[in-house]
Amino acid sequence: MIYPRLIFAVLLTISSLPNSFAADNIATQSELSTGIPESGQINARQIILINATIDTKVSSLLFVLTWLNATSDLEATLITPAGAKIDSTIQPPAIYGVNSSLIFYILPNAEVGKWTAVIKAKDVPDMGESYWALFGMISEDEYPNQE
């Protein structure tokens, strides 16, 4: 099973984040290449949409959202290319994880097409909250015997 390796990769990536985030990258919608993080500032009641296009069959799609202040509360849901909403109620084999400043999804056999992450500021300070988001993927070529 690849999930322990994938979770380890997520945690390793997150642990290597810089201690400061770029606060001037405010966006309401952006296109994100898989494997390239986006950082920015989210303000109270703001919703940020981040798109990523998966153009090849993948064995697992990963989405990670983390933020600087553990007392803030952000929410992340995903919209599949077919328009289905994925949130904290997903069932195995998909994985949803959350703690005080981190949300992640691991989705096996993710469909090809345009994915959208909907990031919502539920409770953030008046000055806003710095966040970091990443879409990542493991291609079927990397783990050909996992079917």
N, C-alpha and C positions, 0 to 999 in steps of 0.2 A: 504494500500500500504506500502511495506517495505522500499522503497527508502529513506524516511526521516530518518528512524532509521539507515540505512546502511551508509548514508552520515554522520550522526552524529558520528557513530563508526569510520569512516575514519578520520574525523577531530580530534576526541579524541585521536586516535592512533598517528596521526601525531604530535599533540601538546605535546605528552609525549616523543617524540624523544629526545635523548641526544643532547647537543649543539655541540658535536664533533663527527665526523665520522671516522671510521677506514680507513686509507688511504693505507694500505698495502694489501688489499684484491683485487688485480687487477686480473680480469679474463675475458676471452673472451667468455666462456660458462660455465654455472654451472647449477646444478639441485637444485631447491629450493622447500622445503616443504611448503605447504600452511600454512599461519599463522606465518611463521618464516621469519623475514626480512633479506635482504642481503644488506650490505653496501660495498662501495669500492671507487675506484678512476677511473674516465674516462678521457682519454686524448684527445687532438684535433684529429678530424677525426676518432676516435676509435668507433667501434661498439661492444657492449656487448650483448650476448645472454643469457637469463635466462629461464630455462625450469621449468615447474611445471606440475605434473601429477594429473589430477582430476580423481579419481577412482570410484566415485559414483555420481549419479545424484544430481545436486545442484540447488537450486532455484535462486541463484545469484553468479556470480564470480566477484571478485574485483581485480583490479590491480592498485597499487599506485606507482608512482615514484616521489621522491622529491630530491632536491639538495640544497646545502648550500648557494651558491652565486646567488642571484636573477638576476645578470647581465649576467649570463651564460644562454645558450640556449640548452636544451636537447630535444630530440624527442623520443617518445615511440610508437611503433606499436605492435600489438599482432597477432600471427599466431595461428589459431585454429587447433585442431587435424586433421581436414579434409584438412588443407592447405590454408584456406581463410585468407586474410589479413584484419585486423580490425585497422582502424586509426581514425583520428579526424572527418572523414566524416560519421561515423556510424549514423544510424537513430534510433529514439525511437522504441521500449522501452529501447534500450541500452542507456547508458549515458556516455558522454565524458566530462571531466572537465579539465580546465587548468588555471593556473595563472603564476606569474613570476617565481616560483620555485616549481611547483607541477603539475603533470598530473595524472588523474585517469580515470579508466574505470569501469563501473558497467554493467555487462552483465547478464540479466536474462536467466534462463534455459540454462546455458552453457553446451556444449557437453562434454561428458566423453572422456578422453584421454590426450595426451601430448600437453600442451600449451607452446608457446614460446613468450617471450617478447624480442623485438629488441630495444635496447636502443642505440641511436645515438647521438654523441657529435656534435652539429651543430656549436656552438660558445662557446668555453671554454678558460680560460686563459692558457698560456703556461705551467703552473705548473699543469694543470688538474683541475678537479672538483670532489668534494666528492658527492656521491649520496647514496640514500637509496631506495630499491625496495621491494615490498611485493605483493604476490598473497594471497588473502583470499577468503573464500567462506562461504555462508550460505546454510546449507543443507536443503532439503525439510522437514526433520523432525522438524526443528526449527520453520518453518512457514507452517504447513500442510494445512491451509485454504486459501492460497494465490493463488490458481489456477484460 
